[in-house]
Amino acid sequence: MAAKYVLEYDRTSLVNFRDFEFDAGSSHCYQWIDVKRFNISEPESDDRAILAALVDSIQFRDDYIGGGVDPKGTRHGPYWRNRIDSDKYDPADTATAVDLLKRWTTRCGNIPPALQDAIEKQVLDPIRRSTSRYILGKLDGSAVNDYGFIHTEFHELFLIDRVSNSTLLVVAADD
């Protein structure tokens, strides 16, 4: 089956750090986490076929700088979309994925309990439940688009949950 039929977009949620009250000495750091959920419509597909379907999806055409998803878009975050393929994602174990998110969130200082709860529910729990985890690897400078400088940090995880036949594309970044 063609890659575009392997995944069906379900919904998006956003954890915007600006929506939470931080203690003195800490800050929202203009950080946010965007989570896009897809259902796997072809469960027999291997992980690389699922990743290829993600990269081919319209929802992947998001510049993450306020423009949202552009069906004809050429950008994915700070990168040119055509410079990303399924081979650019590195397998990761649970600890590596969790550590990446926790390291990134500590840039802001003390995380408010309500924000920590939202991150646990929407990102960390799914990381732990996933049967496969992938992190977008380091791309060379030619992959960075003309707006790429806007994000100080841009982290992308792709989680596959074979039990629920679903995936999550998790983008953790700032603006």
C-alpha positions, -999 to +999 in steps of 0.1 A: +000+000+000+012+035-007+029+054+021+002+080+024-024+055+034-004+040+062-013+068+086-045+087+092-043+121+110-064+122+142-057+154+162-032+179+175-027+191+211-004+219+223+013+223+256+023+260+257+046+268+286+032+304+285-001+291+297+014+282+331+024+303+361+061+300+369+078+308+402+102+337+405+136+328+389+120+305+364+104+313+330+083+298+302+113+303+279+089+306+250+088+268+249+060+246+237+053+210+228+031+202+198+017+166+197+001+153+165-016+119+168-021+096+138-038+062+136-020+034+118-044+022+091-020-005+079-008-023+111+014-047+092+036-019+080+071-018+094+084+012+114+103+027+084+071+026+063+052+043+091+080+069+093+079+074+055+041+079+057+047+105+084+072+125+063+048+122+033+017+134+053+002+169+050+005+173+088+043+171+085+042+203+064+042+225+094+068+253+099+061+255+136+065+293+135+028+302+135+019+294+099+005+260+108+001+231+083+005+242+047-007+214+023+018+228-003+044+235+024+081+231+018+092+235+054+091+213+085+102+233+115+136+247+108+142+223+079+134+219+043+109+191+041+126+175+011+158+170+032+140+147+057+132+111+051+126+081+073+163+073+075+169+106+093+152+092+124+173+073+149+158+046+171+158+055+208+151+037+240+127+050+266+154+065+288+170+084+260+137+099+249+126+108+284+160+123+292+159+145+260+126+160+271+136+164+307+169+181+298+151+205+274+124+215+300+150+222+327+162+252+307+132+271+322+141+264+358+114+250+381+086+236+361+051+243+376+033+212+388+004+217+364+028+220+335+047+189+347+014+170+348+005+181+313+040+170+300+036+136+318+002+129+304+007+141+268+044+132+263+062+112+289+035+086+295+032+079+258+070+076+255+069+049+281+040+031+265+054+032+230+067+001+214+091+021+192+106+055+196+126+076+171+144+109+174+150+131+144+188+130+140+212+159+134+207+173+099+235+191+081+234+228+074+220+225+039+188+211+055+181+243+075+155+265+058+155+303+056+135+306+088+155+279+107+172+304+130+139+311+148+141+280+170+169+280+196+162+243+201+140+220+180+135+184+192+114+159+174+103+124+186+081+100+168+064+074+189+048+042+176+024+023+198+016-011+182-009-019+210-032+010+201-022+012+164-013+049+169+016+072+166+026+106+180+047+132+164+061+152+193+078+185+185+094+203+215+107+238+205+107+275+213+101+306+194 
